[in-house]
Structures are given as C-alpha cells and as structure tokens.
C-alpha cells in the first residue's frame, strides 16, 4: 500500500485534516500523519510535535511554556526540515501534502524543499501569489491556491482539498503505471542562458549533444541560477557551461534577478569541470519602465519588452561585479576556465547596438584578469563576440576537454 504523508497543525485545524485523511484512505492509500502544531492534536498521529522539536534539539513542553508562537514555529520548521528527509529515506511515505496560511506553509515548505526532486509534494496555501517562489525555492513543490483561508470546511475548501488529494494520489498511485523511461542515460551538463546569449548557448549545446552529452539549460533569472547551483551540489552534472553570469549584475547593483551571494560556488565546491564567461554582464534587470528605482532614472535604459527594462552597467559597477565573480572562481583547485569575449558580452553589447560599451567591458575584463592572476583558473581571451560561432564552439570544446581529463 502506498503511503501519503499529511503534515499540518492538527491542533488548530483538526477538522480540516481529518477530512483530508478520510479522502486519502478512501482512495486506498495509507495516511501518515505528522503533527506540526504547538499543542495537542485532535486525533492520533504517527509523528508528534515532540519528535519534530527533538530533531531540532528542543523540548516541545519548554517551547509551549514560552507562549511565543514565533519561536515555536521556527523550531518546528527546522525540526521538520531535518526529520522529513530521514522519514522518507526509511520508506515511511511516498509523497507529502499539507495545507496552510503563511504560518502553516512556512512550517512544512522547508521540509518539502529538503526532499529529493521527483518526490511528490503538494502544498495548498494562501500564499501562492504573494510569495510562492519564496516557499518553493529550487524544489519541485506543487503549490495550489487555497482560494479561501484554510480555516473550516465549506463548498470551496472541500473542492480545493479534494482536488489536492487527487493530485497527490495520482502522483503517488499512478507512478508505477507508466513504463520505465527507456531513454539512454547520458552525462549531464548544466548551461546558463539569457535571451541575449541564446545564439551562443544554442550552438554550444548542439556541439555537446552531438558529442554524447545531455544539456540542461537554466534561464539566468535568479531562480535559474539558484536551481542550477542546488543541482550541482546534488551531484547531477559532469560539467558546467556557465556562460551567462548576469545574475551577479543584479546582485551587486540591485536588480530584480539576483541569484544571491552564493552564486558560482557549487561547481568550485564540488570540483566539477566548468567553463565560465561573462554573458549579459552589461545589464541590470528591472520590471516595467515605471518600476525602475528613482536613482537609476537618468541611466542608460533599454525597454526589452513591456515587463522588462534593462540598465547598462557602468565602468565602476563592472569592476565590482568582476571582483565578485573572481572571488568565487579563484577558490577553484583546477578544471575551471574563464572565457572573455572581447567584442561584446550580449546581443545588445555589440557595435551599433544599444548597450555597446568597449570601456565598460574592458574594465570588467581587466579586473577579472587581475584578480585571477596566480590562481588555478585558466583565463582565455577571444577576439570574438559572445554570440559568434567561434566563441560558442571554443567554449563547448574546452568543456569536453576538461570533462575528459
């Protein structure tokens, strides 16, 4: 019998979770009940809040006595993040579902994120629009809007709960109905791309695939970079073609597509061969034109589309951006190559294009070479634009060479 874990606050939402448990058992699954609330649950559970708190190094009675909901939720969330992957690894459940508002979602979402990709995870939440990405992170959690608050049973909530249970039941119960994927398993390569570096990455991708690799392309929009870094750390890739490191521009200058301060660390940390470049490091990203912060209104701006406005990086900004990237790369013990396209770093950073800036690019290249001098990173300069075939193929061939060492 397949098992579905149901995690939630069974003290304050006992009726709702009893209803969900009944739906799960009616469909022929075992319900594995995990209580994340502070006080006593409304029914018997498989995992108590005491066990969850203990996983984080605390006693539940002490937490309850403090009467500080914030502290208790923080501890229980951490305990869930530690305990749930262990329970899954020992075969206690096949998929997990939860329901909640901001509090309930924050209690369970970190634990879901800690589970391997592919494990069915469904979160019914009031927070899907406001901060869905914050809860999902780089995982494959399926978030379903609760429409109404998760507080009581009514015509709307029953419909949403039933659909959510059917979704998790389908993922858990129908998994074995599909034949095993017979596609040949090939070594995986991660690549980063933006619209303005697409020609480069597509050409490199074609070469790598023709040589027996499968290329997974990540859109360098903040989430893309974070996801790639997480998958590198999880051992998915044989090599990394990180040609589009534009997320550093947003991180340093204050754009909307930053990938955080830990970008460009995973491949170095794991010792995975990588070829890195400075794709789209000529731009910082904002939303619509009206959303550009007031301090940047007089800068060189480019309306990429109605929802995206780009801002050209300056000489000073490029120096700082280059220092951040170099700081990450210089920790590499080898197997890392940095390629510099001397004729432009994006489709709009070319002669005659909106963001063409030879001086800005030169400042970026100079600081990278200076900072990486004496490191184990090989720096290659090419008299080419990043989207030229020569640059793309050289990058792909260099990565193959590194992976075959």
C-alpha positions as semicolon CSV with decimal commas, in nm:
position;residue;x (nm);y (nm);z (nm)
1;X;0,000;0,000;0,000
2;X;0,134;0,343;-0,098
3;X;0,157;0,599;0,181
4;X;0,083;0,971;0,168
5;X;0,223;1,188;0,445
6;X;-0,016;1,457;0,567
7;X;0,163;1,731;0,762
8;X;-0,003;2,015;0,943
9;X;-0,130;2,179;1,258
10;X;-0,371;1,914;1,385
11;X;-0,442;2,118;1,699
12;X;-0,595;2,423;1,529
13;X;-0,714;2,259;1,207
14;X;-0,820;1,914;1,328
15;X;-1,148;1,901;1,134
16;X;-0,985;2,005;0,808
17;X;-0,707;1,749;0,836
18;X;-0,943;1,471;0,946
19;X;-1,140;1,540;0,628
20;X;-0,822;1,520;0,419
21;X;-0,714;1,199;0,594
22;X;-1,052;1,041;0,517
23;X;-1,016;1,134;0,149
24;X;-0,672;0,975;0,134
25;X;-0,785;0,650;0,294
26;X;-1,098;0,636;0,077
27;X;-0,870;0,634;-0,228
28;X;-0,688;0,330;-0,092
29;X;-0,373;0,493;0,049
30;X;-0,229;0,486;0,398
31;X;-0,225;0,826;0,567
32;X;0,095;0,904;0,760
33;X;0,002;1,186;0,995
34;X;0,266;1,443;1,101
35;X;0,163;1,699;1,365
36;X;0,336;2,037;1,331
37;X;0,120;2,229;1,579
38;X;0,228;2,358;1,920
39;X;-0,048;2,197;2,129
40;X;-0,213;1,854;2,149
41;X;-0,354;1,720;1,819
42;X;-0,722;1,646;1,770
43;X;-0,652;1,281;1,680
44;X;-0,380;1,015;1,696
45;X;-0,071;1,086;1,488
46;X;0,227;0,896;1,350
47;X;0,481;1,172;1,416
48;X;0,429;1,403;1,712
49;X;0,539;1,761;1,757
50;X;0,766;1,635;2,036
51;X;0,958;1,425;1,782
52;X;0,981;1,721;1,546
53;X;1,108;1,957;1,815
54;X;1,359;1,696;1,933
55;X;1,502;1,671;1,583
56;X;1,593;2,040;1,616
57;X;1,736;1,989;1,968
58;X;1,443;2,126;2,173
59;X;1,175;2,001;2,409
60;X;0,818;2,071;2,298
61;X;0,696;2,130;2,655
62;X;0,953;2,406;2,701
63;X;0,853;2,570;2,373
64;X;0,484;2,562;2,462
65;X;0,555;2,710;2,805
66;X;0,724;3,012;2,650
67;X;0,399;3,104;2,474
68;X;0,599;3,255;2,189
69;X;0,444;3,129;1,868
70;X;0,724;3,269;1,652
71;X;0,998;3,080;1,834
72;X;0,794;2,759;1,840
73;X;0,726;2,778;1,466
74;X;1,092;2,844;1,390
75;X;1,198;2,537;1,589
76;X;0,927;2,313;1,442
77;X;1,012;2,427;1,090
78;X;1,378;2,343;1,143
79;X;1,285;2,009;1,301
80;X;1,067;1,924;1,001
81;X;1,347;2,013;0,762
82;X;1,576;1,766;0,945
83;X;1,325;1,489;1,015
84;X;1,116;1,462;0,697
85;X;1,402;1,361;0,461
86;X;1,504;1,091;0,713
87;X;1,149;0,956;0,729
88;X;1,133;0,945;0,350
89;X;1,469;0,768;0,324
90;X;1,344;0,496;0,560
91;X;1,033;0,439;0,347
92;X;0,773;0,594;0,575
93;X;0,590;0,770;0,290
94;X;0,583;0,807;-0,088
95;X;0,453;1,163;-0,119
96;X;0,361;1,452;0,111
97;X;0,077;1,704;0,125
98;X;0,000;1,999;0,350
99;X;-0,246;2,287;0,383
100;X;-0,200;2,625;0,545
101;X;-0,172;3,001;0,554
102;X;0,160;3,178;0,587
103;X;0,237;3,001;0,915
104;X;0,139;2,653;0,808
105;X;0,316;2,692;0,477
106;X;0,639;2,810;0,639
107;X;0,627;2,512;0,878
108;X;0,623;2,248;0,605
109;X;0,770;2,406;0,289
110;X;1,135;2,386;0,409
111;X;1,090;2,013;0,474
112;X;0,941;1,965;0,128
113;X;1,234;2,154;-0,025
114;X;1,473;1,918;0,154
115;X;1,322;1,614;-0,020
116;X;1,475;1,489;-0,347
117;X;1,340;1,617;-0,677
118;X;1,072;1,379;-0,800
119;X;0,915;1,304;-0,462
120;X;0,550;1,420;-0,494
121;X;0,496;1,734;-0,285
122;X;0,170;1,933;-0,279
123;X;0,116;2,248;-0,073
124;X;-0,230;2,409;-0,062
125;X;-0,163;2,762;0,055
126;X;-0,299;3,112;0,083
127;X;0,049;3,236;-0,013
128;X;0,086;3,108;-0,370
129;X;0,053;3,453;-0,528
130;X;0,216;3,670;-0,262
131;X;0,532;3,467;-0,207
132;X;0,503;3,131;-0,379
133;X;0,861;3,138;-0,503
134;X;0,994;3,203;-0,154
135;X;0,838;2,879;-0,030
136;X;0,920;2,668;-0,337
137;X;1,285;2,774;-0,363
138;X;1,468;2,543;-0,604
139;X;1,243;2,244;-0,537
140;X;0,953;2,093;-0,735
141;X;0,678;2,166;-0,482
142;X;0,337;2,197;-0,645
143;X;0,155;2,489;-0,483
144;X;-0,222;2,509;-0,516
145;X;-0,404;2,831;-0,423
146;X;-0,644;2,765;-0,137
147;X;-0,883;3,034;-0,274
148;X;-1,034;3,077;0,075
149;X;-0,841;3,060;0,400
150;X;-0,755;2,715;0,535
151;X;-0,999;2,762;0,820
152;X;-1,309;2,544;0,823
153;X;-1,484;2,322;0,572
154;X;-1,712;2,479;0,312
155;X;-1,811;2,434;-0,051
156;X;-1,493;2,599;-0,179
157;X;-1,243;2,449;0,064
158;X;-1,383;2,097;0,019
159;X;-1,343;2,129;-0,358
160;X;-0,983;2,251;-0,328
161;X;-0,894;1,986;-0,069
162;X;-1,040;1,709;-0,287
163;X;-0,851;1,827;-0,595
164;X;-0,527;1,850;-0,399
165;X;-0,571;1,498;-0,261
166;X;-0,649;1,366;-0,609
167;X;-0,333;1,535;-0,737
168;X;-0,103;1,376;-0,478
169;X;-0,288;1,044;-0,510
170;X;-0,234;1,047;-0,884
171;X;0,137;1,118;-0,850
172;X;0,188;0,851;-0,584
173;X;-0,055;0,588;-0,708
174;X;-0,007;0,612;-1,084
175;X;0,373;0,626;-1,078
176;X;0,409;0,255;-1,145
177;X;0,150;0,265;-1,425
178;X;0,392;0,441;-1,658
179;X;0,661;0,224;-1,815
180;X;1,016;0,296;-1,712
181;X;1,185;0,567;-1,916
182;X;1,396;0,386;-2,174
183;X;1,581;0,696;-2,291
184;X;1,954;0,641;-2,298
185;X;2,119;0,793;-1,993
186;X;2,383;1,046;-2,095
187;X;2,622;1,256;-1,884
188;X;2,452;1,582;-1,788
189;X;2,592;1,929;-1,849
190;X;2,443;2,245;-1,697
191;X;2,434;2,563;-1,906
192;X;2,314;2,917;-1,834
193;X;2,138;3,133;-2,090
194;X;1,960;3,464;-2,133
195;X;1,773;3,587;-2,439
196;X;2,076;3,798;-2,532
197;X;2,314;3,497;-2,515
198;X;2,082;3,243;-2,676
199;X;2,276;3,206;-3,006
200;X;2,595;3,125;-2,814
201;X;2,442;2,871;-2,579
202;X;2,237;2,702;-2,852
203;X;2,549;2,647;-3,065
204;X;2,745;2,516;-2,767
205;X;2,453;2,293;-2,670
206;X;2,432;2,143;-3,019
207;X;2,802;2,059;-3,011
208;X;2,784;1,898;-2,666
209;X;2,479;1,693;-2,758
210;X;2,645;1,576;-3,079
211;X;2,930;1,454;-2,860
212;X;2,718;1,242;-2,629
213;X;2,611;1,482;-2,354
214;X;2,265;1,595;-2,242
215;X;2,248;1,969;-2,175
216;X;2,012;2,122;-1,921
217;X;1,974;2,496;-1,983
218;X;1,891;2,730;-1,694
219;X;1,748;3,076;-1,757
220;X;1,968;3,318;-1,562
221;X;1,679;3,488;-1,385
222;X;1,786;3,442;-1,024
223;X;1,579;3,130;-0,968
224;X;1,757;2,964;-1,260
225;X;2,099;3,026;-1,112
226;X;1,992;2,911;-0,766
227;X;1,839;2,594;-0,909
228;X;2,149;2,510;-1,108
229;X;2,370;2,561;-0,804
230;X;2,148;2,329;-0,597
231;X;2,153;2,056;-0,862
232;X;2,532;2,082;-0,896
233;X;2,564;2,027;-0,522
234;X;2,332;1,726;-0,552
235;X;2,568;1,562;-0,799
236;X;2,362;1,579;-1,118
237;X;2,626;1,719;-1,354
238;X;2,952;1,608;-1,510
239;X;3,030;1,961;-1,629
240;X;2,904;2,319;-1,621
241;X;2,888;2,569;-1,908
242;X;2,819;2,884;-1,709
243;X;2,840;3,133;-1,993
244;X;2,569;3,370;-1,865
245;X;2,668;3,506;-1,524
246;X;2,449;3,817;-1,547
247;X;2,283;3,743;-1,213
248;X;2,592;3,895;-1,048
249;X;2,495;4,231;-1,200
250;X;2,161;4,225;-1,022
251;X;2,321;4,100;-0,701
252;X;2,578;4,381;-0,693
253;X;2,378;4,672;-0,833
254;X;2,032;4,588;-0,700
255;X;1,832;4,443;-0,988
256;X;1,539;4,204;-0,961
257;X;1,704;3,887;-1,094
258;X;1,979;3,826;-0,839
259;X;2,069;3,466;-0,753
260;X;2,211;3,552;-0,412
261;X;2,564;3,578;-0,271
262;X;2,640;3,206;-0,314
263;X;2,614;3,203;-0,693
264;X;2,915;3,049;-0,872
265;X;3,019;2,842;-0,571
266;X;2,879;2,493;-0,630
267;X;3,099;2,378;-0,920
268;X;3,408;2,504;-0,739
269;X;3,297;2,335;-0,418
270;X;3,228;2,004;-0,593
271;X;3,537;2,017;-0,815
272;X;3,328;1,983;-1,132
273;X;3,481;2,097;-1,463
274;X;3,338;2,430;-1,571
275;X;3,375;2,686;-1,845
276;X;3,257;3,028;-1,731
277;X;3,203;3,352;-1,920
278;X;3,055;3,698;-1,869
279;X;2,737;3,669;-2,072
280;X;2,493;3,959;-2,026
281;X;2,715;4,128;-1,768
282;X;2,632;4,452;-1,945
283;X;2,288;4,474;-1,785
284;X;2,088;4,501;-1,467
285;X;1,724;4,386;-1,477
286;X;1,411;4,563;-1,361
287;X;1,042;4,518;-1,432
288;X;0,834;4,763;-1,633
289;X;0,989;5,101;-1,715
290;X;0,793;5,267;-1,433
291;X;0,935;5,020;-1,181
292;X;1,297;5,134;-1,225
293;X;1,414;5,290;-0,895
294;X;1,431;5,668;-0,899
295;X;1,810;5,677;-0,850
296;X;1,852;5,499;-1,184
297;X;1,607;5,706;-1,394
298;X;1,888;5,901;-1,563
299;X;2,089;5,593;-1,655
300;X;2,106;5,423;-1,996
301;X;1,785;5,217;-2,001
302;X;1,653;4,975;-2,263
303;X;1,295;4,850;-2,287
304;X;1,347;4,480;-2,358
305;X;0,970;4,426;-2,351
306;X;0,675;4,584;-2,163
307;X;0,763;4,385;-1,848
308;X;1,143;4,403;-1,857
309;X;1,367;4,709;-1,851
310;X;1,746;4,673;-1,876
311;X;2,003;4,915;-1,739
312;X;2,358;4,935;-1,876
313;X;2,628;4,865;-1,619
314;X;2,893;5,133;-1,564
315;X;3,272;5,103;-1,551
316;X;3,269;5,120;-1,170
317;X;2,990;4,865;-1,143
318;X;3,166;4,628;-1,382
319;X;3,478;4,639;-1,170
320;X;3,279;4,547;-0,862
321;X;3,085;4,277;-1,047
322;X;3,411;4,133;-1,178
323;X;3,557;4,122;-0,829
324;X;3,262;3,922;-0,701
325;X;3,286;3,663;-0,980
326;X;3,664;3,637;-0,946
327;X;3,636;3,588;-0,571
328;X;3,421;3,280;-0,631
329;X;3,630;3,135;-0,913
330;X;3,972;3,182;-0,755
331;X;3,884;2,917;-0,496
332;X;3,885;2,654;-0,773
333;X;4,155;2,390;-0,742
334;X;4,155;2,337;-1,119
335;X;3,921;2,234;-1,401
336;X;3,792;2,593;-1,435
337;X;3,829;2,813;-1,742
338;X;3,710;3,174;-1,774
339;X;3,647;3,288;-2,132
340;X;3,631;3,658;-2,222
341;X;3,458;3,766;-2,546
342;X;3,646;4,086;-2,629
343;X;3,392;4,210;-2,885
344;X;3,086;4,210;-2,661
345;X;2,906;4,016;-2,390
346;X;2,544;4,021;-2,515
347;X;2,333;4,070;-2,825
348;X;2,290;4,440;-2,743
349;X;2,655;4,487;-2,645
350;X;2,792;4,494;-2,998
351;X;2,893;4,776;-3,230
352;X;2,585;4,973;-3,327
353;X;2,369;4,820;-3,052
354;X;2,209;4,996;-2,755
355;X;2,447;4,877;-2,483
356;X;2,774;4,868;-2,675
357;X;3,043;4,978;-2,433
358;X;3,405;4,895;-2,507
359;X;3,529;5,082;-2,200
360;X;3,279;4,920;-1,966
361;X;3,367;4,573;-2,098
362;X;3,739;4,645;-2,079
363;X;3,702;4,738;-1,711
364;X;3,525;4,409;-1,645
365;X;3,787;4,204;-1,830
366;X;4,077;4,386;-1,662
367;X;3,959;4,326;-1,307
368;X;3,889;3,960;-1,377
369;X;4,238;3,905;-1,519
370;X;4,395;4,097;-1,233
371;X;4,205;3,915;-0,960
372;X;4,260;3,569;-1,111
373;X;4,632;3,614;-1,178
374;X;4,820;3,346;-0,990
375;X;4,509;3,131;-0,938
376;X;4,445;2,790;-1,095
377;X;4,178;2,939;-1,323
378;X;4,274;2,950;-1,690
379;X;4,171;3,281;-1,849
380;X;4,113;3,277;-2,226
381;X;4,059;3,595;-2,430
382;X;3,894;3,561;-2,769
383;X;3,869;3,831;-3,035
384;X;3,505;3,744;-3,081
385;X;3,156;3,841;-2,972
386;X;2,992;3,607;-2,725
387;X;2,733;3,501;-2,984
388;X;2,991;3,425;-3,254
389;X;3,020;3,062;-3,355
390;X;3,392;3,065;-3,282
391;X;3,332;3,164;-2,921
392;X;3,048;2,915;-2,865
393;X;3,232;2,620;-3,015
394;X;3,556;2,701;-2,836
395;X;3,368;2,706;-2,505
396;X;3,197;2,374;-2,576
397;X;3,518;2,205;-2,691
398;X;3,705;2,333;-2,389
399;X;3,444;2,187;-2,156
400;X;3,461;1,849;-2,329
401;X;3,839;1,860;-2,290
402;X;3,806;1,932;-1,916
403;X;3,547;1,659;-1,864
404;X;3,767;1,402;-2,038
405;X;4,082;1,474;-1,842
